[in-house]
């Protein structure tokens, strides 16, 4: 398998396995943290709402107790006599009654820590009896609002002061004026202190407000914040909504606001705490979880780098070295100073490459010797065959008395056999091979005379020095004369020409013979393209094809087609390199 096909490498598998372990753990930690945060948030919400409900309930009980005491006070005998009588307080009896009323007012004040002062307004004598003063005039601004109140649980604001009141008679119908009015002034400071019991100032703040009466008690010093909280209460406490908790932003700071409304007092309690104070620890845990996740990713990266350096990179070098061996490049690995298993693998690989190089060299040399022997044997099969044909032709010329033609024939034969005997090299320049083929054509021209029209195009000098096997063109010409041109009754045509295309030099021998049927042409073509040993063939195209293929490799050799002249076209294909030279000689053992 090539490296390109190894889409999912060992390195990727190791990293994926580590991520498969770490990521689920980190994600589960995040999920558990988030679920824990939600659970704690719900518990905190319940606790806050329970606390607010307890405070409002306690305040309701306290104010209802004050209201009940005022109701009992309204029915007091001394107060009734003092309030109804229009006589001035000048005698002892009247003074004693007023002192008794003042004593009851002291008791009313002492009944609750929220009461600053208790008063009894006596409009019949235009006097006020309070727990602090014996007799004083009636303040008109207080009396008008307090005297018209018929709800004993109502907390009213007069200026910055808070009051509760009860008149006699209680009913204000028929425009009856009050005979007397009992009122208590509530302590805003005590209420403010009680709000601190809900939440300490360093944790947050709270507001007790009445939207209808337009009063509020708060520890918040910023009036703008107080106004925004009032707007918040008007919005969230509308309709049937009586309590809740929600996030809110004040001065770019996130808060959690719990709100609850008392229907009995028509008063709302708002407690707002910075979100960080309540959920800060949860957020810190979540941040630590993200830090843990980031730390896990760093571990994955460090692990990946380590695996890359320790395993993947050496393994990649080893795979690349094996690929080079597959491509026929026996290059050893440069082993660095390692002290692990890869050092042993590198040494063993280099030893294997060295041994393969020795074995391949031995096999290559053996193959070369075998091929040389085969070429010699093939050449020995060709040379006697041609000599027999020449002697037979010379005999015919002598018998015919064609002395001049016989003389030229012997000259050509001399050139021909000089070429055969002067050089025993297996490979010769293509220029000499084509010259030898031309000599053969000249010999045949003497034999056949004007019966055959020959066009032998000269070879381009570019390819003159290409090394080719000896006698690869002459046997093809011999077959053309013997089987195609010789039997013709009409004038024969022979065309020898060369051209280059697609990295191959093609030498084509074409004739206009008619003796080769299509079936025989297909048979010869099949033999040329088939694998096998055809050494039993002593002459012809298969002999030449085998020798060219032995020297140039598959892709070179002969191919048979119909000629443009109507007969047979034999193409000799010789592979070239990029410089216009013959390709390297590749033995069969190394061909793909």
C-alpha positions as CSV (number, residue, x, y, z in Angstrom):
1,X,0.0,0.0,0.0
2,X,1.4,3.4,-1.0
3,X,1.7,6.3,1.4
4,X,-1.0,8.2,-0.5
5,X,-3.5,5.4,0.3
6,X,-2.8,5.5,4.0
7,X,-5.4,8.1,4.8
8,X,-5.7,7.1,8.4
9,X,-2.2,6.7,9.7
10,X,-1.1,5.2,13.1
11,X,-0.3,8.8,14.2
12,X,-3.9,9.9,13.5
13,X,-5.3,6.8,15.2
14,X,-3.3,7.5,18.4
15,X,-4.3,11.1,18.5
16,X,-8.0,10.2,17.8
17,X,-7.9,7.6,20.6
18,X,-6.5,10.2,23.0
19,X,-9.2,12.7,22.0
20,X,-11.8,10.0,22.3
21,X,-10.8,9.6,25.9
22,X,-10.3,13.2,27.0
23,X,-13.0,15.0,25.1
24,X,-15.9,12.9,26.5
25,X,-14.6,13.4,30.0
26,X,-14.2,17.1,29.5
27,X,-17.6,17.5,28.0
28,X,-19.2,15.4,30.7
29,X,-17.5,17.6,33.3
30,X,-19.0,20.7,31.6
31,X,-22.4,19.1,31.4
32,X,-22.3,18.1,35.1
33,X,-21.0,21.6,36.0
34,X,-23.9,23.2,34.1
35,X,-26.5,20.9,35.6
36,X,-25.1,21.5,39.0
37,X,-25.2,25.3,38.4
38,X,-28.8,25.1,37.3
39,X,-29.7,23.0,40.4
40,X,-27.9,25.3,42.8
41,X,-29.4,28.3,41.0
42,X,-32.9,26.8,41.5
43,X,-32.1,26.1,45.2
44,X,-30.8,29.6,45.7
45,X,-33.9,31.0,44.0
46,X,-36.2,29.0,46.3
47,X,-34.2,30.1,49.4
48,X,-34.3,33.7,48.4
49,X,-38.0,33.6,47.7
50,X,-38.6,31.8,51.0
51,X,-36.6,34.5,52.8
52,X,-38.5,37.3,51.1
53,X,-41.8,35.7,51.9
54,X,-40.8,35.3,55.5
55,X,-39.8,38.9,55.8
56,X,-43.0,40.2,54.2
57,X,-45.1,37.8,56.3
58,X,-43.3,39.0,59.5
59,X,-43.9,42.6,58.4
60,X,-47.6,41.9,57.7
61,X,-48.0,40.3,61.2
62,X,-46.2,43.3,62.8
63,X,-48.3,45.9,61.1
64,X,-51.5,44.0,61.6
65,X,-50.7,43.8,65.3
66,X,-50.3,47.6,65.3
67,X,-53.6,47.9,63.5
68,X,-55.3,45.7,66.0
69,X,-53.9,47.7,68.9
70,X,-55.2,50.9,67.3
71,X,-58.6,49.4,66.9
72,X,-58.7,48.4,70.6
73,X,-57.4,51.9,71.4
74,X,-60.3,53.5,69.5
75,X,-62.7,51.8,71.9
76,X,-60.9,53.2,75.0
77,X,-63.3,54.9,77.4
78,X,-61.1,57.8,78.4
79,X,-60.2,58.5,74.7
80,X,-63.9,58.4,73.8
81,X,-64.8,60.9,76.6
82,X,-61.9,63.2,75.7
83,X,-62.6,63.0,72.0
84,X,-66.3,63.6,72.3
85,X,-66.2,66.4,74.8
86,X,-65.7,70.0,73.6
87,X,-64.7,71.3,77.1
88,X,-61.2,72.5,77.4
89,X,-58.8,70.6,79.6
90,X,-58.7,72.8,82.6
91,X,-60.0,70.8,85.5
92,X,-58.5,67.8,87.2
93,X,-60.9,65.2,85.8
94,X,-60.2,66.2,82.2
95,X,-56.5,66.3,82.9
96,X,-56.6,62.8,84.3
97,X,-58.4,61.6,81.2
98,X,-55.8,63.1,78.9
99,X,-53.0,61.6,80.9
100,X,-54.7,58.2,80.7
101,X,-54.8,58.6,76.9
102,X,-51.2,59.5,76.8
103,X,-50.4,56.4,78.9
104,X,-52.2,54.2,76.4
105,X,-50.3,55.9,73.6
106,X,-47.0,55.1,75.4
107,X,-48.1,51.5,75.6
108,X,-49.0,51.5,71.9
109,X,-45.6,52.9,71.0
110,X,-43.9,50.3,73.1
111,X,-45.8,47.5,71.5
112,X,-43.7,47.6,68.4
113,X,-40.1,48.5,67.6
114,X,-41.3,50.0,64.3
115,X,-43.4,52.7,66.0
116,X,-41.6,56.0,66.5
117,X,-44.5,57.9,67.9
118,X,-48.2,57.3,68.7
119,X,-50.7,60.2,68.5
120,X,-54.4,61.0,69.1
121,X,-55.9,63.9,67.2
122,X,-58.8,65.6,69.0
123,X,-60.4,67.9,66.5
124,X,-63.2,68.9,69.0
125,X,-60.7,70.8,71.1
126,X,-58.1,71.2,68.3
127,X,-55.4,69.4,70.3
128,X,-53.1,66.5,69.8
129,X,-52.0,64.0,72.5
130,X,-48.9,62.1,71.7
131,X,-46.6,59.7,73.4
132,X,-44.0,62.4,73.4
133,X,-46.0,65.6,74.1
134,X,-48.9,66.2,76.5
135,X,-51.1,68.6,74.4
136,X,-50.2,70.3,71.2
137,X,-52.0,71.8,68.2
138,X,-53.1,69.6,65.3
139,X,-50.7,69.8,62.3
140,X,-53.1,70.4,59.4
141,X,-50.9,68.6,56.7
142,X,-50.9,65.3,58.8
143,X,-54.4,65.4,60.0
144,X,-56.2,65.9,56.7
145,X,-54.6,62.7,55.1
146,X,-54.8,60.6,58.3
147,X,-58.4,61.6,59.1
148,X,-59.6,60.5,55.7
149,X,-58.0,57.0,55.9
150,X,-60.4,54.2,56.5
151,X,-57.9,51.3,56.0
152,X,-56.2,50.5,59.2
153,X,-53.5,48.4,57.4
154,X,-52.6,51.2,55.0
155,X,-49.1,52.7,55.3
156,X,-49.1,56.3,54.1
157,X,-46.3,58.7,53.3
158,X,-46.4,62.3,54.5
159,X,-43.3,63.9,53.2
160,X,-40.5,61.5,54.2
161,X,-42.5,60.1,57.2
162,X,-44.6,56.9,57.3
163,X,-47.9,56.7,59.2
164,X,-50.7,54.3,60.0
165,X,-54.0,55.7,61.2
166,X,-57.5,54.8,62.4
167,X,-60.4,57.3,62.8
168,X,-63.6,57.2,64.8
169,X,-66.1,56.7,63.6
170,X,-64.3,54.2,61.3
171,X,-66.7,54.7,58.4
172,X,-66.2,57.9,56.4
173,X,-69.6,57.7,54.7
174,X,-72.1,60.5,54.7
175,X,-69.2,62.9,55.0
176,X,-69.1,62.5,58.7
177,X,-66.2,64.1,60.3
178,X,-63.8,62.2,62.5
179,X,-64.4,62.6,66.2
180,X,-60.8,61.6,66.9
181,X,-58.0,59.9,65.0
182,X,-55.4,57.5,66.3
183,X,-52.1,57.5,64.3
184,X,-48.7,55.9,64.6
185,X,-45.5,57.1,62.9
186,X,-43.4,54.2,61.7
187,X,-39.6,54.3,62.0
188,X,-38.0,54.4,58.6
189,X,-34.6,53.7,60.2
190,X,-35.9,50.6,61.9
191,X,-37.4,49.4,58.6
192,X,-34.1,50.1,56.9
193,X,-32.3,48.1,59.6
194,X,-34.7,45.2,59.1
195,X,-33.9,45.2,55.4
196,X,-30.3,44.7,56.3
197,X,-31.3,41.4,57.9
198,X,-32.3,40.2,54.5
199,X,-29.0,41.0,52.8
200,X,-26.0,42.7,54.2
201,X,-24.8,45.9,52.5
202,X,-21.5,44.3,51.4
203,X,-23.5,41.6,49.6
204,X,-26.3,43.6,48.0
205,X,-29.3,45.8,48.8
206,X,-33.0,45.8,49.2
207,X,-36.0,48.1,48.7
208,X,-39.4,48.1,50.4
209,X,-41.8,50.3,48.4
210,X,-45.4,51.1,47.8
211,X,-46.2,52.1,44.3
212,X,-49.6,53.6,45.0
213,X,-48.5,55.6,48.0
214,X,-45.2,56.5,46.3
215,X,-42.9,55.7,49.2
216,X,-39.8,53.5,49.5
217,X,-37.4,52.3,52.2
218,X,-34.0,51.3,50.9
219,X,-30.3,51.2,51.8
220,X,-29.4,52.3,48.3
221,X,-27.9,55.7,48.2
222,X,-28.2,56.2,44.4
223,X,-31.6,57.8,43.6
224,X,-31.3,56.8,40.0
225,X,-30.9,53.1,40.9
226,X,-33.9,53.4,43.3
227,X,-36.0,54.9,40.5
228,X,-35.0,52.2,38.1
229,X,-36.0,49.6,40.7
230,X,-39.4,51.3,41.1
231,X,-39.9,51.1,37.3
232,X,-38.8,47.5,37.5
233,X,-41.5,46.8,40.2
234,X,-44.2,48.5,38.2
235,X,-43.4,46.3,35.2
236,X,-42.9,42.9,36.9
237,X,-45.6,43.1,39.6
238,X,-48.4,44.1,37.3
239,X,-51.5,41.9,37.1
240,X,-51.5,38.6,39.0
241,X,-47.7,38.2,39.3
242,X,-46.7,38.4,43.0
243,X,-43.1,37.0,43.1
244,X,-40.2,36.0,41.0
245,X,-36.4,36.2,40.5
246,X,-34.7,37.4,37.4
247,X,-31.4,38.8,36.2
248,X,-31.1,42.6,35.8
249,X,-28.3,44.9,34.8
250,X,-27.5,48.0,36.8
251,X,-24.7,50.3,35.8
252,X,-23.3,47.6,33.5
253,X,-23.2,45.1,36.4
254,X,-25.4,42.0,36.3
255,X,-27.6,41.5,39.3
256,X,-30.1,38.9,40.4
257,X,-33.3,40.6,41.6
258,X,-35.9,38.8,43.7
259,X,-39.3,40.5,44.1
260,X,-42.4,39.7,46.1
261,X,-45.6,41.6,46.6
262,X,-47.7,41.7,49.8
263,X,-51.4,41.9,48.9
264,X,-52.4,42.8,52.4
265,X,-50.0,45.8,52.6
266,X,-50.0,46.6,48.9
267,X,-46.2,46.7,49.3
268,X,-43.4,45.2,47.3
269,X,-40.0,43.9,48.4
270,X,-37.1,43.9,46.0
271,X,-33.8,42.4,46.9
272,X,-31.0,42.7,44.4
273,X,-27.5,41.1,44.7
274,X,-24.7,41.1,42.3
275,X,-24.7,37.9,40.3
276,X,-21.1,37.3,41.1
277,X,-21.9,37.1,44.8
278,X,-24.4,34.3,44.3
279,X,-23.1,32.4,41.3
280,X,-19.5,33.5,41.5
281,X,-18.2,30.2,42.8
282,X,-20.2,28.3,40.2
283,X,-18.7,30.5,37.5
284,X,-15.3,29.9,38.9
285,X,-15.9,26.2,38.8
286,X,-17.0,26.5,35.2
287,X,-13.9,28.6,34.3
288,X,-11.8,25.9,35.9
289,X,-13.6,23.3,33.8
290,X,-12.7,25.3,30.7
291,X,-9.1,25.6,32.0
292,X,-9.1,21.8,32.4
293,X,-10.4,21.3,28.9
294,X,-7.7,23.7,27.6
295,X,-5.1,21.8,29.6
296,X,-6.4,18.6,28.2
297,X,-6.0,20.0,24.7
298,X,-2.4,21.1,25.5
299,X,-1.7,17.5,26.7
300,X,-3.1,16.2,23.4
301,X,-0.8,18.7,21.5
302,X,2.2,17.7,23.5
303,X,1.4,14.1,23.1
304,X,0.9,14.5,19.4
305,X,4.3,16.3,19.1
306,X,6.0,13.6,21.1
307,X,4.3,10.8,19.1
308,X,5.3,12.6,15.9
309,X,8.9,12.8,17.0
310,X,9.2,9.4,18.6
311,X,7.1,7.2,16.3
312,X,5.5,9.0,13.4
313,X,8.6,10.8,11.9
314,X,10.9,7.7,12.1
315,X,8.1,5.5,10.8
316,X,7.5,7.9,7.9
317,X,11.2,7.8,7.0
318,X,11.1,4.0,7.0
319,X,8.0,4.0,4.8
320,X,9.6,6.5,2.4
321,X,12.7,4.3,2.2
322,X,10.5,1.3,1.4
323,X,8.8,3.3,-1.4
324,X,12.2,4.1,-2.9
325,X,13.0,0.3,-2.8
326,X,9.7,-0.3,-4.6
327,X,10.8,2.2,-7.3
328,X,14.1,0.4,-7.6
329,X,16.2,2.8,-5.6
330,X,18.2,0.9,-3.1
331,X,19.2,3.8,-0.9
332,X,20.0,3.2,2.8
333,X,18.5,5.3,5.6
334,X,20.7,7.8,7.3
335,X,20.5,6.5,10.8
336,X,20.8,9.2,13.5
337,X,22.0,8.7,17.0
338,X,18.9,6.9,18.3
339,X,18.7,4.3,21.1
340,X,15.4,2.7,20.5
341,X,13.8,0.0,18.3
342,X,13.9,2.3,15.2
343,X,17.7,2.3,15.4
344,X,17.6,-1.5,15.1
345,X,15.0,-1.3,12.2
346,X,17.2,1.2,10.4
347,X,20.3,-1.0,10.7
348,X,18.3,-4.1,9.5
349,X,16.8,-2.1,6.6
350,X,20.2,-0.9,5.5
351,X,21.6,-4.4,5.7
352,X,18.7,-5.7,3.7
353,X,19.2,-3.0,1.0
354,X,22.9,-3.8,0.8
355,X,22.1,-7.5,0.4
356,X,19.5,-6.8,-2.2
357,X,21.9,-4.6,-4.2
358,X,24.4,-7.5,-4.3
359,X,21.8,-10.0,-5.3
360,X,20.4,-7.7,-8.0
361,X,23.9,-7.1,-9.4
362,X,24.5,-10.8,-9.6
363,X,21.2,-11.5,-11.3
364,X,21.7,-8.5,-13.6
365,X,25.1,-9.7,-14.8
366,X,23.7,-13.2,-15.3
367,X,20.8,-11.8,-17.3
368,X,23.2,-9.7,-19.4
369,X,25.3,-12.8,-20.2
370,X,22.2,-14.8,-21.0
371,X,20.9,-12.1,-23.4
372,X,24.3,-11.7,-25.1
373,X,24.3,-15.4,-25.7
374,X,20.7,-15.2,-27.1
375,X,21.6,-12.3,-29.4
376,X,24.6,-14.2,-30.7
377,X,22.5,-17.2,-31.4
378,X,19.8,-15.1,-33.2
379,X,22.5,-13.5,-35.4
380,X,23.9,-16.8,-36.2
381,X,20.5,-17.8,-37.4
382,X,20.2,-14.8,-39.7
383,X,23.6,-14.7,-41.4
384,X,23.7,-18.2,-43.0
385,X,20.2,-17.6,-44.4
386,X,21.1,-14.4,-46.2
387,X,24.3,-16.0,-47.5
388,X,22.4,-18.8,-49.1
389,X,20.1,-16.4,-50.8
390,X,23.0,-14.3,-52.2
391,X,24.8,-17.3,-53.6
392,X,21.7,-18.5,-55.3
393,X,21.1,-15.1,-56.9
394,X,24.7,-14.8,-58.1
395,X,24.4,-18.2,-59.7
396,X,21.4,-17.0,-61.6
397,X,23.2,-13.8,-62.8
398,X,26.2,-15.8,-64.0
399,X,24.0,-18.3,-65.8
400,X,22.2,-15.4,-67.4
401,X,25.5,-13.9,-68.7
402,X,24.8,-10.5,-67.0
403,X,28.5,-9.9,-66.3
404,X,28.2,-6.1,-65.5
405,X,25.4,-6.7,-63.1
406,X,27.3,-9.7,-61.7
407,X,30.4,-7.5,-61.2
408,X,28.4,-4.8,-59.3
409,X,26.6,-7.6,-57.5
410,X,29.9,-9.0,-56.2
411,X,31.0,-5.4,-55.1
412,X,27.8,-5.1,-53.1
413,X,28.3,-8.5,-51.7
414,X,31.8,-7.5,-50.6
415,X,30.5,-4.5,-48.8
416,X,27.8,-6.6,-47.3
417,X,30.1,-9.3,-46.0
418,X,32.7,-6.8,-44.9
419,X,30.0,-5.3,-42.7
420,X,29.3,-8.7,-41.3
421,X,32.8,-9.8,-40.6
422,X,34.7,-6.6,-39.7
423,X,32.8,-5.9,-36.4
424,X,31.5,-8.4,-34.0
425,X,29.7,-5.9,-31.7
426,X,26.2,-6.7,-30.8
427,X,25.2,-3.0,-31.1
428,X,26.1,-0.6,-33.9
429,X,25.1,3.0,-34.9
430,X,21.9,3.3,-36.7
431,X,23.7,5.1,-39.5
432,X,25.7,1.9,-40.3
433,X,22.7,-0.3,-40.0
434,X,20.8,1.9,-42.6
435,X,23.9,1.9,-44.9
436,X,24.0,-1.8,-44.7
437,X,20.2,-2.0,-45.5
438,X,20.9,0.3,-48.5
439,X,23.6,-2.1,-49.7
440,X,21.0,-4.9,-49.4
441,X,18.5,-3.0,-51.5
442,X,21.2,-2.3,-54.1
443,X,21.9,-6.0,-54.3
444,X,18.1,-6.7,-54.8
445,X,17.8,-4.0,-57.4
446,X,20.4,-5.8,-59.5
447,X,18.5,-9.0,-59.1
448,X,15.1,-7.6,-59.9
449,X,16.1,-4.8,-62.2
450,X,13.3,-2.4,-63.1
451,X,10.6,-4.6,-61.8
452,X,10.7,-2.9,-58.4
453,X,10.6,0.9,-57.8
454,X,12.5,1.7,-54.6
455,X,12.3,5.0,-52.6
456,X,14.8,4.9,-49.8
457,X,14.8,8.1,-47.9
458,X,18.0,9.1,-46.2
459,X,18.2,9.0,-42.4
460,X,18.3,12.3,-40.4
461,X,21.8,12.9,-39.1
462,X,20.2,13.5,-35.6
463,X,19.7,9.8,-35.2
464,X,22.8,8.5,-36.9
465,X,24.7,7.6,-33.7
466,X,21.8,5.7,-32.1
467,X,23.0,2.2,-31.0
468,X,20.7,-0.6,-32.3
469,X,21.1,-4.4,-32.6
470,X,22.8,-5.5,-35.8
471,X,20.7,-6.4,-38.8
472,X,17.3,-5.3,-37.8
473,X,16.3,-3.6,-41.1
474,X,17.8,-6.0,-43.7
475,X,15.7,-9.0,-42.6
476,X,12.5,-6.9,-43.0
477,X,13.6,-5.8,-46.5
478,X,14.5,-9.4,-47.3
479,X,11.0,-10.6,-46.4
480,X,9.5,-7.8,-48.4
481,X,11.4,-8.9,-51.5
482,X,10.8,-12.5,-51.0
483,X,7.1,-12.6,-50.0
484,X,5.6,-9.3,-51.2
485,X,7.5,-7.9,-54.2
486,X,9.0,-11.0,-55.8
487,X,5.7,-12.7,-56.6
488,X,4.2,-9.5,-58.2
489,X,3.4,-9.5,-61.9
490,X,3.1,-5.8,-62.0
491,X,5.8,-3.3,-60.9
492,X,6.5,-3.5,-57.2
493,X,6.9,-0.5,-54.9
494,X,9.2,-0.3,-51.9
495,X,9.3,2.8,-49.5
496,X,11.7,3.1,-46.6
497,X,11.3,6.2,-44.4
498,X,11.8,7.3,-40.8
499,X,10.1,9.8,-38.4
500,X,10.0,10.6,-34.7
501,X,6.8,10.7,-32.6
502,X,6.0,10.4,-28.9
503,X,9.6,9.7,-27.8
504,X,10.0,6.9,-30.4
505,X,11.9,6.8,-33.6
506,X,9.9,4.8,-36.2
507,X,11.5,3.3,-39.3
508,X,8.8,2.1,-41.7
509,X,9.2,-0.4,-44.6
510,X,6.2,-0.3,-46.8
511,X,5.4,-2.3,-50.0
512,X,2.5,-2.9,-52.4
513,X,2.6,-6.6,-52.3
514,X,-0.7,-8.7,-52.3
515,X,0.6,-12.1,-51.0
516,X,0.0,-11.4,-47.3
517,X,-3.7,-12.0,-46.5
518,X,-5.5,-10.4,-43.6
519,X,-5.6,-13.6,-41.6
520,X,-1.8,-14.0,-41.8
521,X,-1.3,-10.3,-40.9
522,X,-3.5,-10.8,-37.8
523,X,-1.6,-13.9,-36.8
524,X,1.8,-12.3,-37.1
525,X,0.5,-9.2,-35.1
526,X,-0.8,-11.5,-32.4
527,X,2.6,-13.3,-32.2
528,X,4.4,-9.9,-31.8
529,X,2.1,-8.8,-29.0
530,X,2.0,-12.1,-27.2
531,X,4.3,-13.2,-24.4
532,X,6.5,-16.2,-25.0
533,X,9.7,-17.5,-26.5
534,X,9.9,-17.5,-30.3
535,X,13.5,-18.7,-30.7
536,X,12.3,-21.4,-33.0
537,X,11.7,-18.8,-35.7
538,X,14.9,-18.6,-37.8
539,X,13.9,-15.7,-40.0
540,X,11.4,-12.9,-40.3
541,X,9.8,-10.2,-38.3
542,X,9.5,-12.2,-35.0
543,X,13.3,-12.7,-34.9
544,X,13.9,-8.9,-35.3
545,X,11.2,-8.0,-32.9
546,X,12.6,-10.2,-30.2
547,X,16.1,-8.7,-30.5
548,X,14.9,-5.1,-30.4
549,X,12.7,-5.8,-27.4
550,X,15.6,-7.4,-25.6
551,X,17.7,-4.3,-26.1
552,X,15.1,-1.5,-25.7
553,X,12.4,-3.1,-23.6
554,X,8.7,-3.5,-24.1
555,X,7.1,-0.7,-26.1
556,X,9.9,-1.0,-28.7
557,X,10.0,-3.6,-31.5
558,X,7.9,-4.2,-34.5
559,X,4.3,-3.6,-35.4
560,X,2.5,-4.7,-38.6
561,X,-0.2,-2.7,-40.4
562,X,-1.5,-2.2,-43.9
563,X,0.7,0.0,-46.0
564,X,-0.3,3.2,-47.7
565,X,0.8,1.5,-50.9
566,X,-1.7,-1.3,-50.3
567,X,0.7,-4.0,-49.1
568,X,2.4,-4.5,-45.7
569,X,3.9,-1.8,-43.5
570,X,6.5,-2.9,-40.9
571,X,7.2,-0.3,-38.3
572,X,10.5,-0.5,-36.3
573,X,10.0,1.4,-33.0
574,X,13.1,2.5,-31.1
575,X,12.6,4.3,-27.7
576,X,14.5,7.6,-27.3
577,X,15.4,9.5,-24.2
578,X,14.9,13.2,-23.8
579,X,18.1,14.1,-25.7
580,X,17.1,12.2,-28.8
581,X,19.2,9.2,-27.9
582,X,18.3,5.6,-27.5
583,X,16.7,4.7,-24.2
584,X,18.7,2.9,-21.5
585,X,19.1,-0.8,-22.0
586,X,16.8,-2.5,-19.5
587,X,17.0,-6.2,-18.9
588,X,13.8,-8.2,-18.6
589,X,14.2,-8.7,-14.9
590,X,13.9,-5.0,-14.3
591,X,11.0,-4.2,-16.7
592,X,7.6,-3.4,-15.3
